[in-house]
């Protein structure tokens, strides 16, 4: 009885948090502030309550008519694939079915459940995305992916094995670990390994193609929407000797990037602040052999990591981001050198942010398309991204 009371209190607290949260800040930040104000919750309490909240958001837009507490328990049941004590206590009729397939679980509910409603914008998806599989992927937390940096493979693997850390290898340099794995005390992050999603690591496939015509022995590479610098680090490790420039519109982001570069041993690069949506923005006299343009986007390919964004998203934002991306592209592509490359990247699954922007680039510039691809990750507990590589061959 004591356990039942405790678990009911967890569900009640999770419901209270969900009803108070409005999506205006990252949910992780909101939870930290909530628990800082409510110090009665121990670490185990916080872990359970946090998990219940995230399960709730993983249902996306499905079953919104249910009471919050009932929806929390349904989400926990559908998101769990192993025995869960809260389900055992509060929904004992589901206890024996917790390891069943999702389809069997849905039949057990006794009413129709629409998988498509988890992610209801299926008509907006990019080509080649399996709408049902993608929707279902939101019920599972993505893995933690590491990219081993050049020359660090043996050292990194030996440290992981010495600490009995379980991992799965995808190719020579990509490792998948359980999401909650603590690696900071085991590996030198940014020096030995980079925390980078599986699909994001596959951007190297596009960078490899730039070696074909880049005539400069030390190509000028501009990561124009650099954010935390993950693509810049990938470019350094993939292309080797480059003349690197990074920019972002947020000074705090550039400061964080500089710290990351220092940890990675990257000291020779240029950086500046620029709002690339503004035609009058003073971009330096910067002509580049390769421009990496990882544009701001809906982030819809990453909502498995931040399911609250799935829950609060409205379709009007798709056009907002597509227009933003076109503004940035227009202001950036004029800085591509002859025989230079423009690499367009999003972590979106929406056609308007992906293929439609590719069509816009082709129609409004002299760039020629070399390769475009949806980088599917939902079948590997990873993000889904999009990349398109162009060349200015004139």
N, C-alpha and C positions, 0 to 999 in steps of 0.2 A: 504493500500500500504506500509505503514511503517513497519507493521508486516511482510509482504512478504519479504521485503528487509532485515529485521533483520534475519529471518529464513534462507534465502538464504545465508547470511553471515556465519551463523552457519555451514551450510552444506559445504560451501567452505573452512572454517577453518578446519573442520573435515577431509575433503579430503586432505588438505595440510599436516596435521599431519600424516595421514595414509600413504601418499606417502613418507614421510621422515623417518618414523619408520621402522626399519629393524628386529625387534624381538630379538635383542641380549640382551636386558634388559627387566625386567618386565614392561609392558605397563603402569601400575599405576605410577611407578617411572619416566618413560619418560614423562608422562603428567604433573607431578608435576614440573619437570624441564622446560618444555615448557611454562607452565603458569607463572612460576617464571620469565622467560625472557620476557614474553608478558603480562605486568601488566595491560593492558587496559581492560582485561576481568574480569567482576564482577563475583560473586558467581553463579548467575543465568546463565550467559553466559557459565561459565565453566561446570556447570551441564548439560546443553543441549549438548554442544560439546562433552563432555565425553560420554554421552549416545549414541550419534550418532556413535561415533567411536566403542564402544563396540558392538553395533548392527551390524555394518559392519563385525566385526570379528566373530560374532555368525553365520553368514552364512557359515562359514568354507570354504570349497572348492567348494561351489555351485555358479553358475553364475559369475565365474571369468572373463568372457569376457565382462561384462558390464563396462561402464565408472564408475569411482569411485563414483561420486556424485549420479549417478542413482542407483548404488548398495547400497549406504547408505540409500536412501529413500525406496528402496525395503525392505531392512533389517528392517528398522524402522516399516514399515507396517506389516511385518510378525511377528515381535517380540512384537507388541503392541496388547493388548486386551481391551483397553479402548480408549476413545476419545483422540486424540493427535493433538495439535494445529499446529505442523509443517506439518503433513499430511493434515490437513484441509486447510491450506494455499497453500501448494506447490503441493499437489496431491488431489485436491477436488473431483476428480472422485472416489477416494478410501474412502472418508470421511464416507459415510454411511455403509461401509463394515468393518470398523476397528474392530468391535466386532464379526465378523463372524468366523466360524471355519476355521482352516488353510486350509482345503481342498477347502472350498468355496473361500477363498482368492486366492489360487493358480489357480483356474478356472477363476477368474476374470482377471488374468494376460494376458491370451490370447496366451500363449506359454507354452510348456512343461517345468516343473520345477522338477528336480530330487532331491527328499529328500535325497536319498542315497549319493549324492555328498557332502552334508554337512559334513559327516564323511565317506570318501571313502574307508576305510580299513576294510570293513565288513568281508572279508574272514579271517582276523586276530583275530576276536573277540573270547573271552572265551565262553565256553559252557553256554547256558541258557540266553544269552543276546539277547533281541529283537532288532535287528539292526535298524529297522525303528523308534521304540519308542526312542531308545538311540540317534539316529541322531536328531530327533525332539526336544529332551530335551535341546539341545544346544541353542535353540531359546528363552529359558526362564532362567532368572537369578535364581540360587539356593537360598534357604532360609538361614537365619542365625539360626544355631542350638546351643542350650545350653544343657549341661549336669549338672543337679543339683547334687552337692556333698552330701555324706552321712550326714544326720542330718540337712540339710539346706533347705529342701523342703518347709516347711511352711513359713519360713522367705523369701525365694526367690519369691514364688508365691504372697505373700502379698505385697511385694515391687512392683512387676510388675502390680498388680491390682490397687494399690494405685496411680500409675502413668499412669493408663489407657493404658497400653501396651498390644496390642493384641498378643495372642500366641495360638498355638495349641499343645496339649500334645500327645506324642507318648510313651505310657507306663508311668511308674512312674517318671522317671528322665529325659526324653528327651523332650525338648521344641523346637518348630519351630516358628521363628519370621520373619517378613518382613526383607529382607536383610539389608536395610538401617537403621534399628532400632538402636538408640544410647542407650547403656546399661551401659557404664562406670560410669556414674554419678548416676545410680540407684542401681546396684548390685556390690558386691565386686567380681570382676572377679578373678578366680583361687581359691579364698577362698570359696565363696558360689556356684558359677557356673563356669564351664569350657566351653569356646567356642570350640566346637568339633562337627564335622559333624555327622549326623545321622548314616551313615554307619560305621564311625570310632568308634562310641560308641558301635556298635554291636560286636566289637572285644571282648567285655566282655563275649560273648557267648563262645568263645574259652578259655578265661582265667578261666571261671567257670569249664571247663572240667579238668583243671590241678589240681583241688582240689582232684580228685579221687585217685591218686596214689602218690602225693607228700608226702613223709614220714616226711620231716623236718617240725617241727612246725613253723619254721621261714624260709621259703624257700628262697634260694638265687636266685634273679631275676636280669638278665642282659639285659637291653635295649641297644642293641649294636649299633643301628643307631638311637639314641635318638632324634635328631633334636630338636624341641621345647619342647619335653617332654610330649606330650599329651598321649602317650601310657603308659608312666611311671605313670602319675597321675591316669590313668584308672586302672592300675595294683594295685596301692596302695588302691584305693577305692573299688576294686573288691575282692582282696585277703587279705586285712588287714595287718597283721604283717609280713612284708617281709624285707629281707636284700637286699636293692636295689643298683645296680651299673648301671651307665649310661656312654655311650661313644659316641663320634662323631669325625669325622676327622677335624672339623672346630672349632678352639678355640673360635671364636666369638659366635658361636651357643651355646656352653657349657656355656659361660658367661650369655647369655640370659636365658638359661634354669635355671641357678642358681637363677636368679632374680624371675623367675616364681615359682620355688619351694619355695622360701622364702615367696612369697605372698600366696602360698597354705599351708604354715605351715609345709612343709616337710624339716626337718633339718638333718636327719640321712640318709646319702647315700654316695656312693663313685662315683667319676667321673674321667675320664681320656680321653686323646686324642689318637685316633688310626685310621690309614688308613687300614681298614679291607680288602682292595683289594690286599694288599701287604703281601705275605706269610712270609716275614721277619719282618713284623710289630711286635713290642714287646708288645704283649698282656700279661697282668699280668697272674700269675699262677691262673687263674680264672676258676673254675669249677662251673657250675650253675645248679640249679634245673629247672629253666625256662629261656630260652633265647627268648626274643622278637626281631625279626629281621624284622623291617619295612624298607625294602631295598630302595635305590634310584631307581626310575623308570621313565617311560615316563610321569607319572601323567595324563594319558589319561582319567582316571575316574573323573578327577576334572576340565576338560577344560570348563565346564559350568561356572566356577568361573574366569577362565583366558582364554577366547576364543582366544586371540591372539596366544596362544600356539597351538591351533587347526589349526589356519590359517597357521602358519609357519612350522608345523611339516612335516617331511619327513619320509617315512617308513624305511629308513636305520637305523634310531635311535632305532627301535625295537630290532634288533639284538645287537646293542651296549649295550643297557640296560640289555638284557637277559644274555649276557656274563659277564657283571659287576656283576649281581646278583649271578651268579654261582660261581664267584671268591669269593665273600663275604661269601656265604653259605659254601663253602669248608673250609674256614679259621675259621669259627665260630662253626660249628657243633661238632668239636672235644672237645669243652668245655662244652658239655652237660653231666651231671651226669647220672649214672645208674638210671633208672626209672624217668629220667628227661624229660623235654618237650622242643621242638623247635617250635616256632610259627613264621611262614613265612607270611609276609603281604606286599601287594602292593596296590597302588591306581591306578592300571592300569586295562584296559579292554582287554589287548592283551594276547592271549593264550601262546605266547612264553615267556611272563614274569610271567605267572601264572601256568597253568597246566603243561607246559613243564618243568618248574623249579621243580615242584613237582616230576615229573618223574625222573628228574636228581638227586634229593635228594634221592629218593628211590633206584636208581640204583648205587649210589656212596657212600652209607652209610648204617649203620645198623638201621637207624631210620625207624619206622613203622608209617604209616599214620593213624590218628584217624578220622580226619574230614577235608574236604576242601569245600569251598563255595564261590561263587560269591555273594558279598553283594550288591544287586541291590539297587540303590538310585534314578535312573532317573524317577521313578514313584512317587517320593515324593519330587521333587526339591532338591535332595541331590546328593552327590558324589556316585560313584560306586567303590567298592573296592574288594579285594580278600584276603582270609585268608586260611591257611592250618596249622593244628596242627599235630605234630609228637611226638612220644615217643621213648626213647631209652630203650627198654625193653629187657635187656640181663642178 
